[in-house]
Amino acid sequence: MAHDGYTRSATIHESSRSVIERGVRRRDGLPVVIKRAAPGIPPAQSLLRLRNEWFICRIFDAPEIIRVLELIEEGDEVALVFAGDERLVALDQRERAGPMDIRESLVVALGILDALAVIHGKSVVHKDIKPGNILIDPESRRVVLIDFGIAGVVPRELGRSRVDPRCEGTLGYMPPEQTGRVSRAVDYRSDYYGLGATLYWMLAGERPFAELREPGELIHAQLTRVPALLDERRPEVPQSLARIVAKLLSKAAEDRYQGSFGLRADLLRCLAVLDGEVPDEAFELATVDPSERLRQPRTLHGREPQLSRLRALHRRAA
C-alpha cells in the first residue's frame, strides 16, 4: 500500500493482526508510525478495527495517549498514521529481560494509572492493557498508551453496559468479563485487571498462569484459580504491594479498586515503604477508594421514572 505524503523507513513490529512501520512525513520531516492490517486479515475486519482506533484516539489530546494524525483509506486497504517518538519503546521490548526493579515497576504502574484516568474520564475502556501496549521512555519513565483497536465507549453508570459474549483482548491479561464466559459487563474496572496483570508481569518476570499455553486451560484458570502472591514468588516484594496486585486481579469487578484515587494512594504508600519512609506493615487497602461512577443495581423493578430522574441529575452534576 502506497502512503502518499509519507516515507517508510523500517518495520518495527509484526503480528498476526497488524504491521507497524516507522517513517517520516515528507512535507516537514515529522517522525511518524504507520499501522496497517497484517496480510490475510479480511478488509472489512481491518477497516472496522482501524476506524474504531481512529475514532477513539481522536477523542484525546494528552501526552499519555498516542497521538493519531491521519486515517488513510485506499480501496480495501486502510492505515493509521501516528506521531512518532523514537525514544519510546514497548514495555515488553526493553533491553533487559526478567523481573523489573520494584521501584521502577511502581513508577511505571503509576504512569499507566495516569493514562487510564485520562481515558476513563472520557468514558473509554481500553480492553487490552498489557506490556506490549504500553510505551515507555527509558530516561524519563514517561508512559504512553497505544493500540485502541478494541477500545470502546461505555455508559458512565455502572451496571448499564451490556454483556458482550465475544472473547476480546489478550489471554492472560483480560479479566473474566472479557472472556465471554461470564454474565458480567465490561467497564472501566476491566482495565484495572489488565494493570494488575501487567504489574504482576513486571515484578515476576511473567504474566499470571504463564505455565498455561492452551487457550481453554488459560481461560479456565482465569475464571477459577488465584495466581500465586507476588511476595511468595519474590520475597523482596513488599507485602502491601503483593496485596494490591491481588486485589486488581480479583475475579469480580466489585472486588477490584473502584477508582484511580484509592489505587494511586495505595501505590504511593508502597513507594514510601520502598523509600524507607514508613515500615512495610499490612495496611487496609482502598480506604480512600470511592467509585468514580454512579452504581446501578443489575436489576431494578418498577423504578424507571425515579431512575431516569437520577440519571438526569447525575449528568447535570457531571
Secondary structure, DSSP 8 states (H G I E B T S, - for coil): ---TTEEEEEEEEE-SSEEEEEEEETTT--EEEEEEE-TTS-HHHHHHHHHHHHHHHTT---TTB--EEEEEEETTEEEEEEE--TT-EEGGG-SS-SS--HHHHHHHHHHHHHHHHHHHTTTEE-S--SGGGEEE-TTT--EEE---TT-EE--SSBT-S----S--S-TTTS-GGGTTSSS----THHHHHHHHHHHHHHHHSS-TTTT--SHHHHHHHHHH-----HHHHSTTS-HHHHHHHHHHT-SSGGGS-SSHHHHHHHHHHHHHHHTTSS------TTTT---SS-B--S---S-HHHHHHHHHHHHHH-
